[in-house]
Amino acid sequence: MTTLMLAVALFLLANLVLALIVAARGPTPADRMLMALLIGTTGTGILVLLAQTMHLPALVDVALVLALLAAIGGIAFARRAWQVVEGKHD
Amino acid sequence: MIEWLSMALLLVGAFFFFAGTVGLLRFPDVYSRLHALAKADNLGLGCVLFGLALQAESLAAALKLLLIWPLVMAASASIGFAIARRAHRLGIAPWRKGGQ
């Protein structure tokens, strides 16, 4: 069971590496922000899995904080930071 | 029995995270990418959290794990709305089949 959980955590980490491509090529700033939000969610999943396998319950609190920060970051981006469209959207 | 259920939920969650990542890579515009991100947020994380809560040591630990899920769902719903509205205001046209 522990092996499976660690394998799933590693798989999620590989997903994040894949998602970095989106950040590199995304035509609008929103695409890059979506990647940051995905990192927040996937990071939450990885932390929760690690909390269970490593018997560190404090990591669940870290996961909660990460989820909350991703939410605040997304709202701040949409309301304040994203003012002009850089580059053409195809 | 609970072991198998938890294992299956973890695998389903991993699948939805993968689907969200692939959608973020392949979908053509911001609006459809928001849709892909919501899959990873709601279903992927939800299934992983349910799978882990099934094998938590105490009820309190399981409830704490399950508490993350409504938070992430509410956050992803409001973020999706805010970003889509902003993109619409900035004049980004939704993607149409066969080009503009």
N, CA and C atoms of all chains as a GROMACS GRO file, in nm:
protein
  570
    1MET      N    1   0.083  -0.121   0.000
    1MET     CA    2   0.000   0.000   0.000
    1MET      C    3   0.086   0.126   0.000
    2THR      N    4   0.190   0.125   0.087
    2THR     CA    5   0.281   0.239   0.091
    2THR      C    6   0.349   0.258  -0.043
    3THR      N    7   0.385   0.144  -0.104
    3THR     CA    8   0.451   0.152  -0.235
    3THR      C    9   0.360   0.218  -0.337
    4LEU      N   10   0.233   0.177  -0.335
    4LEU     CA   11   0.140   0.234  -0.432
    4LEU      C   12   0.125   0.385  -0.409
    5MET      N   13   0.116   0.424  -0.282
    5MET     CA   14   0.098   0.567  -0.254
    5MET      C   15   0.219   0.647  -0.300
    6LEU      N   16   0.339   0.591  -0.275
    6LEU     CA   17   0.459   0.662  -0.320
    6LEU      C   18   0.465   0.667  -0.472
    7ALA      N   19   0.419   0.558  -0.537
    7ALA     CA   20   0.417   0.557  -0.684
    7ALA      C   21   0.323   0.664  -0.737
    8VAL      N   22   0.205   0.676  -0.673
    8VAL     CA   23   0.110   0.779  -0.717
    8VAL      C   24   0.170   0.918  -0.696
    9ALA      N   25   0.239   0.939  -0.584
    9ALA     CA   26   0.302   1.069  -0.559
    9ALA      C   27   0.406   1.100  -0.666
   10LEU      N   28   0.484   0.999  -0.702
   10LEU     CA   29   0.586   1.018  -0.806
   10LEU      C   30   0.521   1.049  -0.940
   11PHE      N   31   0.409   0.982  -0.967
   11PHE     CA   32   0.335   1.005  -1.092
   11PHE      C   33   0.285   1.150  -1.098
   12LEU      N   34   0.235   1.198  -0.985
   12LEU     CA   35   0.185   1.337  -0.982
   12LEU      C   36   0.301   1.434  -1.006
   13LEU      N   37   0.417   1.401  -0.950
   13LEU     CA   38   0.534   1.487  -0.971
   13LEU      C   39   0.574   1.490  -1.119
   14ALA      N   40   0.567   1.373  -1.184
   14ALA     CA   41   0.597   1.367  -1.328
   14ALA      C   42   0.498   1.451  -1.406
   15ASN      N   43   0.371   1.449  -1.362
   15ASN     CA   44   0.269   1.533  -1.426
   15ASN      C   45   0.308   1.680  -1.421
   16LEU      N   46   0.362   1.720  -1.305
   16LEU     CA   47   0.400   1.861  -1.290
   16LEU      C   48   0.510   1.899  -1.388
   17VAL      N   49   0.607   1.809  -1.405
   17VAL     CA   50   0.714   1.836  -1.501
   17VAL      C   51   0.656   1.856  -1.640
   18LEU      N   52   0.557   1.770  -1.674
   18LEU     CA   53   0.490   1.782  -1.803
   18LEU      C   54   0.420   1.917  -1.815
   19ALA      N   55   0.358   1.959  -1.705
   19ALA     CA   56   0.280   2.083  -1.709
   19ALA      C   57   0.370   2.206  -1.722
   20LEU      N   58   0.498   2.192  -1.689
   20LEU     CA   59   0.589   2.306  -1.704
   20LEU      C   60   0.599   2.349  -1.850
   21ILE      N   61   0.576   2.254  -1.943
   21ILE     CA   62   0.578   2.288  -2.086
   21ILE      C   63   0.471   2.393  -2.115
   22VAL      N   64   0.354   2.378  -2.051
   22VAL     CA   65   0.247   2.475  -2.071
   22VAL      C   66   0.294   2.614  -2.031
   23ALA      N   67   0.361   2.622  -1.917
   23ALA     CA   68   0.408   2.752  -1.870
   23ALA      C   69   0.507   2.812  -1.968
   24ALA      N   70   0.587   2.727  -2.032
   24ALA     CA   71   0.688   2.778  -2.123
   24ALA      C   72   0.627   2.835  -2.249
   25ARG      N   73   0.519   2.775  -2.299
   25ARG     CA   74   0.471   2.815  -2.431
   25ARG      C   75   0.337   2.889  -2.429
   26GLY      N   76   0.267   2.891  -2.312
   26GLY     CA   77   0.132   2.947  -2.307
   26GLY      C   78   0.123   3.085  -2.369
   27PRO      N   79   0.028   3.107  -2.460
   27PRO     CA   80   0.024   3.236  -2.529
   27PRO      C   81  -0.019   3.353  -2.440
   28THR      N   82  -0.108   3.330  -2.346
   28THR     CA   83  -0.151   3.440  -2.258
   28THR      C   84  -0.097   3.416  -2.118
   29PRO      N   85  -0.090   3.524  -2.038
   29PRO     CA   86  -0.048   3.505  -1.898
   29PRO      C   87  -0.140   3.411  -1.822
   30ALA      N   88  -0.267   3.402  -1.866
   30ALA     CA   89  -0.362   3.315  -1.795
   30ALA      C   90  -0.320   3.169  -1.804
   31ASP      N   91  -0.263   3.130  -1.919
   31ASP     CA   92  -0.220   2.991  -1.932
   31ASP      C   93  -0.110   2.959  -1.832
   32ARG      N   94  -0.021   3.056  -1.813
   32ARG     CA   95   0.086   3.034  -1.714
   32ARG      C   96   0.029   3.031  -1.573
   33MET      N   97  -0.072   3.116  -1.549
   33MET     CA   98  -0.133   3.115  -1.416
   33MET      C   99  -0.205   2.984  -1.390
   34LEU      N  100  -0.270   2.930  -1.494
   34LEU     CA  101  -0.338   2.801  -1.477
   34LEU      C  102  -0.238   2.693  -1.438
   35MET      N  103  -0.118   2.700  -1.496
   35MET     CA  104  -0.016   2.603  -1.459
   35MET      C  105   0.023   2.619  -1.313
   36ALA      N  106   0.032   2.743  -1.266
   36ALA     CA  107   0.064   2.764  -1.124
   36ALA      C  108  -0.048   2.707  -1.035
   37LEU      N  109  -0.173   2.724  -1.080
   37LEU     CA  110  -0.284   2.667  -1.002
   37LEU      C  111  -0.278   2.515  -1.002
   38LEU      N  112  -0.240   2.456  -1.117
   38LEU     CA  113  -0.227   2.311  -1.122
   38LEU      C  114  -0.117   2.264  -1.028
   39ILE      N  115  -0.008   2.340  -1.021
   39ILE     CA  116   0.099   2.304  -0.928
   39ILE      C  117   0.047   2.308  -0.785
   40GLY      N  118  -0.038   2.408  -0.754
   40GLY     CA  119  -0.097   2.415  -0.620
   40GLY      C  120  -0.178   2.291  -0.587
   41THR      N  121  -0.267   2.252  -0.680
   41THR     CA  122  -0.353   2.136  -0.655
   41THR      C  123  -0.271   2.006  -0.647
   42THR      N  124  -0.184   1.989  -0.747
   42THR     CA  125  -0.105   1.865  -0.748
   42THR      C  126  -0.011   1.859  -0.628
   43GLY      N  127   0.044   1.975  -0.589
   43GLY     CA  128   0.129   1.978  -0.470
   43GLY      C  129   0.051   1.940  -0.346
   44THR      N  130  -0.076   1.984  -0.339
   44THR     CA  131  -0.161   1.943  -0.227
   44THR      C  132  -0.175   1.791  -0.224
   45GLY      N  133  -0.202   1.733  -0.341
   45GLY     CA  134  -0.216   1.587  -0.348
   45GLY      C  135  -0.089   1.516  -0.305
   46ILE      N  136   0.026   1.563  -0.354
   46ILE     CA  137   0.154   1.500  -0.320
   46ILE      C  138   0.179   1.509  -0.169
   47LEU      N  139   0.152   1.626  -0.111
   47LEU     CA  140   0.177   1.644   0.033
   47LEU      C  141   0.088   1.553   0.116
   48VAL      N  142  -0.040   1.539   0.076
   48VAL     CA  143  -0.130   1.453   0.151
   48VAL      C  144  -0.084   1.307   0.145
   49LEU      N  145  -0.040   1.267   0.024
   49LEU     CA  146   0.010   1.130   0.010
   49LEU      C  147   0.134   1.108   0.096
   50LEU      N  148   0.224   1.207   0.098
   50LEU     CA  149   0.345   1.193   0.178
   50LEU      C  150   0.314   1.192   0.327
   51ALA      N  151   0.212   1.271   0.367
   51ALA     CA  152   0.175   1.273   0.509
   51ALA      C  153   0.134   1.134   0.555
   52GLN      N  154   0.063   1.061   0.466
   52GLN     CA  155   0.018   0.927   0.504
   52GLN      C  156   0.134   0.827   0.505
   53THR      N  157   0.219   0.833   0.402
   53THR     CA  158   0.324   0.731   0.393
   53THR      C  159   0.435   0.756   0.495
   54MET      N  160   0.466   0.882   0.523
   54MET     CA  161   0.579   0.910   0.613
   54MET      C  162   0.534   0.926   0.758
   55HIS      N  163   0.403   0.911   0.782
   55HIS     CA  164   0.347   0.928   0.917
   55HIS      C  165   0.382   1.065   0.975
   56LEU      N  166   0.364   1.167   0.893
   56LEU     CA  167   0.387   1.306   0.936
   56LEU      C  168   0.256   1.382   0.922
   57PRO      N  169   0.171   1.383   1.024
   57PRO     CA  170   0.040   1.449   1.010
   57PRO      C  171   0.051   1.599   0.986
   58ALA      N  172   0.164   1.659   1.019
   58ALA     CA  173   0.178   1.803   0.999
   58ALA      C  174   0.174   1.840   0.852
   59LEU      N  175   0.210   1.744   0.766
   59LEU     CA  176   0.211   1.774   0.622
   59LEU      C  177   0.069   1.801   0.572
   60VAL      N  178  -0.033   1.750   0.640
   60VAL     CA  179  -0.171   1.780   0.599
   60VAL      C  180  -0.199   1.929   0.617
   61ASP      N  181  -0.145   1.987   0.726
   61ASP     CA  182  -0.161   2.131   0.746
   61ASP      C  183  -0.092   2.208   0.634
   62VAL      N  184   0.028   2.161   0.596
   62VAL     CA  185   0.099   2.227   0.486
   62VAL      C  186   0.017   2.221   0.358
   63ALA      N  187  -0.049   2.105   0.336
   63ALA     CA  188  -0.132   2.091   0.217
   63ALA      C  189  -0.249   2.190   0.221
   64LEU      N  190  -0.310   2.205   0.338
   64LEU     CA  191  -0.420   2.301   0.351
   64LEU      C  192  -0.373   2.442   0.317
   65VAL      N  193  -0.257   2.481   0.371
   65VAL     CA  194  -0.206   2.615   0.346
   65VAL      C  195  -0.176   2.634   0.198
   66LEU      N  196  -0.122   2.530   0.134
   66LEU     CA  197  -0.090   2.539  -0.009
   66LEU      C  198  -0.218   2.558  -0.091
   67ALA      N  199  -0.323   2.484  -0.058
   67ALA     CA  200  -0.450   2.498  -0.130
   67ALA      C  201  -0.505   2.640  -0.113
   68LEU      N  202  -0.496   2.690   0.009
   68LEU     CA  203  -0.547   2.825   0.036
   68LEU      C  204  -0.467   2.931  -0.039
   69LEU      N  205  -0.335   2.917  -0.042
   69LEU     CA  206  -0.250   3.015  -0.110
   69LEU      C  207  -0.275   3.013  -0.261
   70ALA      N  208  -0.298   2.892  -0.316
   70ALA     CA  209  -0.328   2.884  -0.460
   70ALA      C  210  -0.456   2.959  -0.491
   71ALA      N  211  -0.556   2.945  -0.402
   71ALA     CA  212  -0.683   3.015  -0.424
   71ALA      C  213  -0.662   3.166  -0.422
   72ILE      N  214  -0.590   3.214  -0.320
   72ILE     CA  215  -0.568   3.358  -0.309
   72ILE      C  216  -0.487   3.409  -0.428
   73GLY      N  217  -0.386   3.330  -0.468
   73GLY     CA  218  -0.305   3.370  -0.583
   73GLY      C  219  -0.388   3.381  -0.710
   74GLY      N  220  -0.476   3.284  -0.732
   74GLY     CA  221  -0.558   3.287  -0.852
   74GLY      C  222  -0.650   3.407  -0.855
   75ILE      N  223  -0.714   3.436  -0.742
   75ILE     CA  224  -0.806   3.551  -0.738
   75ILE      C  225  -0.728   3.681  -0.756
   76ALA      N  226  -0.613   3.693  -0.690
   76ALA     CA  227  -0.533   3.815  -0.703
   76ALA      C  228  -0.489   3.835  -0.846
   77PHE      N  229  -0.454   3.725  -0.914
   77PHE     CA  230  -0.414   3.736  -1.054
   77PHE      C  231  -0.530   3.786  -1.139
   78ALA      N  232  -0.648   3.726  -1.121
   78ALA     CA  233  -0.760   3.762  -1.208
   78ALA      C  234  -0.810   3.904  -1.181
   79ARG      N  235  -0.806   3.946  -1.055
   79ARG     CA  236  -0.864   4.077  -1.022
   79ARG      C  237  -0.766   4.192  -1.041
   80ARG      N  238  -0.637   4.167  -1.015
   80ARG     CA  239  -0.541   4.278  -1.013
   80ARG      C  240  -0.430   4.267  -1.118
   81ALA      N  241  -0.370   4.150  -1.130
   81ALA     CA  242  -0.244   4.143  -1.204
   81ALA      C  243  -0.262   4.139  -1.355
   82TRP      N  244  -0.371   4.075  -1.402
   82TRP     CA  245  -0.384   4.053  -1.546
   82TRP      C  246  -0.453   4.172  -1.610
   83GLN      N  247  -0.375   4.268  -1.660
   83GLN     CA  248  -0.432   4.392  -1.714
   83GLN      C  249  -0.434   4.395  -1.866
   84VAL      N  250  -0.324   4.361  -1.930
   84VAL     CA  251  -0.318   4.370  -2.075
   84VAL      C  252  -0.283   4.233  -2.131
   85VAL      N  253  -0.324   4.212  -2.255
   85VAL     CA  254  -0.291   4.087  -2.322
   85VAL      C  255  -0.154   4.102  -2.387
   86GLU      N  256  -0.059   4.020  -2.342
   86GLU     CA  257   0.074   4.024  -2.404
   86GLU      C  258   0.076   3.924  -2.518
   87GLY      N  259   0.105   3.975  -2.638
   87GLY     CA  260   0.114   3.885  -2.752
   87GLY      C  261  -0.022   3.846  -2.804
   88LYS      N  262  -0.023   3.797  -2.923
   88LYS     CA  263  -0.148   3.758  -2.987
   88LYS      C  264  -0.192   3.622  -2.935
   89HIS      N  265  -0.324   3.609  -2.924
   89HIS     CA  266  -0.378   3.479  -2.892
   89HIS      C  267  -0.425   3.414  -3.020
   90ASP      N  268  -0.376   3.294  -3.047
   90ASP     CA  269  -0.418   3.228  -3.172
   90ASP      C  270  -0.522   3.121  -3.146
   91MET      N  271  -1.103  -0.535   0.182
   91MET     CA  272  -1.206  -0.467   0.105
   91MET      C  273  -1.179  -0.316   0.100
   92ILE      N  274  -1.157  -0.258   0.221
   92ILE     CA  275  -1.130  -0.115   0.227
   92ILE      C  276  -0.997  -0.084   0.159
   93GLU      N  277  -0.902  -0.176   0.175
   93GLU     CA  278  -0.772  -0.160   0.108
   93GLU      C  279  -0.790  -0.145  -0.043
   94TRP      N  280  -0.869  -0.236  -0.100
   94TRP     CA  281  -0.889  -0.235  -0.246
   94TRP      C  282  -0.961  -0.110  -0.290
   95LEU      N  283  -1.064  -0.071  -0.213
   95LEU     CA  284  -1.139   0.050  -0.248
   95LEU      C  285  -1.047   0.171  -0.247
   96SER      N  286  -0.965   0.180  -0.143
   96SER     CA  287  -0.874   0.293  -0.131
   96SER      C  288  -0.773   0.294  -0.245
   97MET      N  289  -0.723   0.173  -0.278
   97MET     CA  290  -0.627   0.162  -0.389
   97MET      C  291  -0.690   0.211  -0.519
   98ALA      N  292  -0.814   0.164  -0.544
   98ALA     CA  293  -0.883   0.203  -0.667
   98ALA      C  294  -0.906   0.353  -0.671
   99LEU      N  295  -0.944   0.412  -0.556
   99LEU     CA  296  -0.968   0.556  -0.555
   99LEU      C  297  -0.840   0.634  -0.583
  100LEU      N  298  -0.728   0.586  -0.528
  100LEU     CA  299  -0.600   0.655  -0.553
  100LEU      C  300  -0.567   0.651  -0.702
  101LEU      N  301  -0.590   0.533  -0.764
  101LEU     CA  302  -0.557   0.522  -0.906
  101LEU      C  303  -0.649   0.609  -0.991
  102VAL      N  304  -0.778   0.614  -0.956
  102VAL     CA  305  -0.871   0.700  -1.030
  102VAL      C  306  -0.829   0.846  -1.016
  103GLY      N  307  -0.789   0.885  -0.893
  103GLY     CA  308  -0.743   1.022  -0.872
  103GLY      C  309  -0.621   1.054  -0.956
  104ALA      N  310  -0.525   0.960  -0.962
  104ALA     CA  311  -0.406   0.983  -1.043
  104ALA      C  312  -0.444   0.998  -1.189
  105PHE      N  313  -0.543   0.919  -1.234
  105PHE     CA  314  -0.587   0.929  -1.373
  105PHE      C  315  -0.644   1.068  -1.402
  106PHE      N  316  -0.724   1.120  -1.307
  106PHE     CA  317  -0.785   1.251  -1.335
  106PHE      C  318  -0.681   1.363  -1.330
  107PHE      N  319  -0.580   1.349  -1.244
  107PHE     CA  320  -0.471   1.447  -1.246
  107PHE      C  321  -0.402   1.445  -1.383
  108PHE      N  322  -0.381   1.322  -1.434
  108PHE     CA  323  -0.317   1.310  -1.565
  108PHE      C  324  -0.404   1.370  -1.673
  109ALA      N  325  -0.536   1.344  -1.665
  109ALA     CA  326  -0.628   1.400  -1.765
  109ALA      C  327  -0.624   1.552  -1.762
  110GLY      N  328  -0.618   1.609  -1.639
  110GLY     CA  329  -0.612   1.754  -1.629
  110GLY      C  330  -0.485   1.810  -1.690
  111THR      N  331  -0.372   1.741  -1.667
  111THR     CA  332  -0.246   1.789  -1.723
  111THR      C  333  -0.247   1.782  -1.875
  112VAL      N  334  -0.296   1.669  -1.928
  112VAL     CA  335  -0.302   1.655  -2.074
  112VAL      C  336  -0.396   1.759  -2.134
  113GLY      N  337  -0.509   1.783  -2.067
  113GLY     CA  338  -0.600   1.884  -2.116
  113GLY      C  339  -0.537   2.022  -2.118
  114LEU      N  340  -0.461   2.052  -2.014
  114LEU     CA  341  -0.392   2.181  -2.008
  114LEU      C  342  -0.291   2.194  -2.122
  115LEU      N  343  -0.233   2.081  -2.160
  115LEU     CA  344  -0.136   2.083  -2.270
  115LEU      C  345  -0.204   2.093  -2.406
  116ARG      N  346  -0.318   2.025  -2.424
  116ARG     CA  347  -0.372   2.006  -2.557
  116ARG      C  348  -0.485   2.103  -2.592
  117PHE      N  349  -0.558   2.154  -2.493
  117PHE     CA  350  -0.675   2.234  -2.527
  117PHE      C  351  -0.633   2.368  -2.587
  118PRO      N  352  -0.715   2.424  -2.676
  118PRO     CA  353  -0.668   2.537  -2.756
  118PRO      C  354  -0.673   2.673  -2.688
  119ASP      N  355  -0.765   2.701  -2.596
  119ASP     CA  356  -0.770   2.837  -2.543
  119ASP      C  357  -0.792   2.836  -2.391
  120VAL      N  358  -0.796   2.955  -2.334
  120VAL     CA  359  -0.801   2.970  -2.189
  120VAL      C  360  -0.926   2.905  -2.131
  121TYR      N  361  -1.039   2.925  -2.200
  121TYR     CA  362  -1.166   2.878  -2.143
  121TYR      C  363  -1.169   2.726  -2.130
  122SER      N  364  -1.123   2.656  -2.236
  122SER     CA  365  -1.126   2.511  -2.228
  122SER      C  366  -1.018   2.458  -2.133
  123ARG      N  367  -0.908   2.536  -2.119
  123ARG     CA  368  -0.806   2.492  -2.025
  123ARG      C  369  -0.854   2.505  -1.881
  124LEU      N  370  -0.937   2.605  -1.856
  124LEU     CA  371  -0.998   2.616  -1.723
  124LEU      C  372  -1.079   2.491  -1.691
  125HIS      N  373  -1.149   2.442  -1.792
  125HIS     CA  374  -1.229   2.321  -1.775
  125HIS      C  375  -1.139   2.202  -1.738
  126ALA      N  376  -1.026   2.190  -1.808
  126ALA     CA  377  -0.935   2.079  -1.779
  126ALA      C  378  -0.878   2.091  -1.637
  127LEU      N  379  -0.846   2.214  -1.598
  127LEU     CA  380  -0.790   2.234  -1.463
  127LEU      C  381  -0.892   2.196  -1.356
  128ALA      N  382  -1.020   2.225  -1.381
  128ALA     CA  383  -1.123   2.193  -1.281
  128ALA      C  384  -1.135   2.042  -1.262
  129LYS      N  385  -1.109   1.964  -1.367
  129LYS     CA  386  -1.113   1.818  -1.351
  129LYS      C  387  -1.007   1.773  -1.251
  130ALA      N  388  -0.885   1.825  -1.269
  130ALA     CA  389  -0.778   1.785  -1.176
  130ALA      C  390  -0.810   1.831  -1.034
  131ASP      N  391  -0.866   1.952  -1.022
  131ASP     CA  392  -0.897   2.005  -0.888
  131ASP      C  393  -1.003   1.922  -0.818
  132ASN      N  394  -1.117   1.904  -0.886
  132ASN     CA  395  -1.232   1.846  -0.816
  132ASN      C  396  -1.222   1.695  -0.806
  133LEU      N  397  -1.207   1.630  -0.923
  133LEU     CA  398  -1.213   1.484  -0.921
  133LEU      C  399  -1.081   1.421  -0.879
  134GLY      N  400  -0.970   1.472  -0.934
  134GLY     CA  401  -0.841   1.412  -0.901
  134GLY      C  402  -0.810   1.421  -0.753
  135LEU      N  403  -0.809   1.542  -0.702
  135LEU     CA  404  -0.778   1.561  -0.560
  135LEU      C  405  -0.886   1.497  -0.472
  136GLY      N  406  -1.013   1.505  -0.515
  136GLY     CA  407  -1.121   1.445  -0.437
  136GLY      C  408  -1.102   1.295  -0.422
  137CYS      N  409  -1.072   1.225  -0.532
  137CYS     CA  410  -1.054   1.080  -0.524
  137CYS      C  411  -0.934   1.044  -0.439
  138VAL      N  412  -0.822   1.118  -0.455
  138VAL     CA  413  -0.704   1.089  -0.374
  138VAL      C  414  -0.735   1.108  -0.226
  139LEU      N  415  -0.806   1.218  -0.193
  139LEU     CA  416  -0.836   1.244  -0.052
  139LEU      C  417  -0.931   1.138   0.005
  140PHE      N  418  -1.031   1.095  -0.073
  140PHE     CA  419  -1.121   0.990  -0.025
  140PHE      C  420  -1.043   0.861  -0.003
  141GLY      N  421  -0.956   0.829  -0.098
  141GLY     CA  422  -0.876   0.707  -0.084
  141GLY      C  423  -0.790   0.709   0.040
  142LEU      N  424  -0.733   0.825   0.073
  142LEU     CA  425  -0.647   0.834   0.192
  142LEU      C  426  -0.730   0.838   0.320
  143ALA      N  427  -0.847   0.903   0.313
  143ALA     CA  428  -0.930   0.911   0.434
  143ALA      C  429  -0.980   0.774   0.476
  144LEU      N  430  -0.994   0.681   0.378
  144LEU     CA  431  -1.041   0.546   0.412
  144LEU      C  432  -0.943   0.474   0.502
  145GLN      N  433  -0.814   0.506   0.490
  145GLN     CA  434  -0.716   0.435   0.573
  145GLN      C  435  -0.651   0.525   0.676
  146ALA      N  436  -0.718   0.635   0.712
  146ALA     CA  437  -0.666   0.719   0.819
  146ALA      C  438  -0.682   0.650   0.954
  147GLU      N  439  -0.595   0.686   1.051
  147GLU     CA  440  -0.597   0.615   1.180
  147GLU      C  441  -0.721   0.648   1.261
  148SER      N  442  -0.762   0.776   1.262
  148SER     CA  443  -0.876   0.814   1.345
  148SER      C  444  -0.978   0.887   1.260
  149LEU      N  445  -1.096   0.902   1.317
  149LEU     CA  446  -1.202   0.973   1.245
  149LEU      C  447  -1.164   1.120   1.224
  150ALA      N  448  -1.099   1.177   1.325
  150ALA     CA  449  -1.062   1.319   1.314
  150ALA      C  450  -0.964   1.339   1.199
  151ALA      N  451  -0.867   1.248   1.186
  151ALA     CA  452  -0.769   1.260   1.077
  151ALA      C  453  -0.839   1.248   0.942
  152ALA      N  454  -0.934   1.155   0.932
  152ALA     CA  455  -1.005   1.137   0.806
  152ALA      C  456  -1.087   1.261   0.772
  153LEU      N  457  -1.153   1.318   0.873
  153LEU     CA  458  -1.234   1.437   0.847
  153LEU      C  459  -1.148   1.555   0.806
  154LYS      N  460  -1.029   1.563   0.867
  154LYS     CA  461  -0.939   1.672   0.830
  154LYS      C  462  -0.895   1.660   0.685
  155LEU      N  463  -0.868   1.536   0.643
  155LEU     CA  464  -0.833   1.516   0.502
  155LEU      C  465  -0.948   1.557   0.412
  156LEU      N  466  -1.070   1.517   0.451
  156LEU     CA  467  -1.185   1.547   0.366
  156LEU      C  468  -1.220   1.695   0.368
  157LEU      N  469  -1.168   1.767   0.467
  157LEU     CA  470  -1.195   1.911   0.476
  157LEU      C  471  -1.125   1.987   0.363
  158ILE      N  472  -1.013   1.932   0.316
  158ILE     CA  473  -0.938   2.001   0.210
  158ILE      C  474  -1.022   2.008   0.083
  159TRP      N  475  -1.104   1.905   0.063
  159TRP     CA  476  -1.174   1.894  -0.065
  159TRP      C  477  -1.274   2.008  -0.090
  160PRO      N  478  -1.366   2.037   0.004
  160PRO     CA  479  -1.457   2.151  -0.020
  160PRO      C  480  -1.384   2.282  -0.039
  161LEU      N  481  -1.272   2.300   0.034
  161LEU     CA  482  -1.194   2.422   0.018
  161LEU      C  483  -1.143   2.435  -0.124
  162VAL      N  484  -1.084   2.326  -0.177
  162VAL     CA  485  -1.030   2.331  -0.312
  162VAL      C  486  -1.141   2.346  -0.415
  163MET      N  487  -1.257   2.282  -0.390
  163MET     CA  488  -1.367   2.295  -0.486
  163MET      C  489  -1.419   2.439  -0.492
  164ALA      N  490  -1.439   2.498  -0.375
  164ALA     CA  491  -1.487   2.636  -0.374
  164ALA      C  492  -1.385   2.728  -0.439
  165ALA      N  493  -1.256   2.704  -0.410
  165ALA     CA  494  -1.151   2.789  -0.468
  165ALA      C  495  -1.148   2.774  -0.619
  166SER      N  496  -1.155   2.651  -0.670
  166SER     CA  497  -1.142   2.633  -0.814
  166SER      C  498  -1.264   2.688  -0.886
  167ALA      N  499  -1.382   2.678  -0.823
  167ALA     CA  500  -1.501   2.735  -0.887
  167ALA      C  501  -1.489   2.887  -0.899
  168SER      N  502  -1.446   2.952  -0.790
  168SER     CA  503  -1.440   3.098  -0.796
  168SER      C  504  -1.324   3.145  -0.884
  169ILE      N  505  -1.212   3.071  -0.883
  169ILE     CA  506  -1.101   3.110  -0.970
  169ILE      C  507  -1.140   3.095  -1.116
  170GLY      N  508  -1.209   2.984  -1.148
  170GLY     CA  509  -1.252   2.962  -1.285
  170GLY      C  510  -1.342   3.075  -1.333
  171PHE      N  511  -1.435   3.115  -1.249
  171PHE     CA  512  -1.525   3.225  -1.286
  171PHE      C  513  -1.446   3.354  -1.305
  172ALA      N  514  -1.357   3.386  -1.210
  172ALA     CA  515  -1.284   3.513  -1.216
  172ALA      C  516  -1.194   3.520  -1.338
  173ILE      N  517  -1.121   3.412  -1.367
  173ILE     CA  518  -1.028   3.416  -1.480
  173ILE      C  519  -1.106   3.421  -1.611
  174ALA      N  520  -1.216   3.343  -1.622
  174ALA     CA  521  -1.292   3.344  -1.746
  174ALA      C  522  -1.354   3.481  -1.771
  175ARG      N  523  -1.404   3.547  -1.665
  175ARG     CA  524  -1.462   3.679  -1.684
  175ARG      C  525  -1.357   3.780  -1.726
  176ARG      N  526  -1.240   3.770  -1.664
  176ARG     CA  527  -1.131   3.862  -1.698
  176ARG      C  528  -1.087   3.842  -1.843
  177ALA      N  529  -1.076   3.715  -1.884
  177ALA     CA  530  -1.036   3.687  -2.022
  177ALA      C  531  -1.138   3.742  -2.119
  178HIS      N  532  -1.267   3.731  -2.084
  178HIS     CA  533  -1.372   3.782  -2.170
  178HIS      C  534  -1.363   3.935  -2.179
  179ARG      N  535  -1.335   4.001  -2.066
  179ARG     CA  536  -1.324   4.147  -2.065
  179ARG      C  537  -1.206   4.193  -2.149
  180LEU      N  538  -1.097   4.116  -2.145
  180LEU     CA  539  -0.978   4.155  -2.221
  180LEU      C  540  -0.992   4.124  -2.369
  181GLY      N  541  -1.106   4.064  -2.408
  181GLY     CA  542  -1.132   4.046  -2.550
  181GLY      C  543  -1.073   3.921  -2.610
  182ILE      N  544  -1.044   3.821  -2.529
  182ILE     CA  545  -0.995   3.695  -2.585
  182ILE      C  546  -1.115   3.616  -2.635
  183ALA      N  547  -1.115   3.588  -2.767
  183ALA     CA  548  -1.230   3.520  -2.826
  183ALA      C  549  -1.220   3.371  -2.798
  184PRO      N  550  -1.333   3.308  -2.767
  184PRO     CA  551  -1.332   3.162  -2.751
  184PRO      C  552  -1.293   3.093  -2.881
  185TRP      N  553  -1.224   2.981  -2.866
  185TRP     CA  554  -1.178   2.905  -2.982
  185TRP      C  555  -1.296   2.846  -3.056
  186ARG      N  556  -1.290   2.850  -3.191
  186ARG     CA  557  -1.395   2.785  -3.270
  186ARG      C  558  -1.331   2.686  -3.366
  187LYS      N  559  -1.407   2.581  -3.396
  187LYS     CA  560  -1.355   2.477  -3.485
  187LYS      C  561  -1.332   2.537  -3.624
  188GLY      N  562  -1.216   2.509  -3.681
  188GLY     CA  563  -1.187   2.557  -3.814
  188GLY      C  564  -1.137   2.700  -3.819
  189GLY      N  565  -1.086   2.749  -3.707
  189GLY     CA  566  -1.029   2.883  -3.706
  189GLY      C  567  -1.134   2.991  -3.696
  190GLN      N  568  -1.088   3.118  -3.689
  190GLN     CA  569  -1.180   3.229  -3.667
  190GLN      C  570  -1.265   3.255  -3.789
   0.00000   0.00000   0.00000
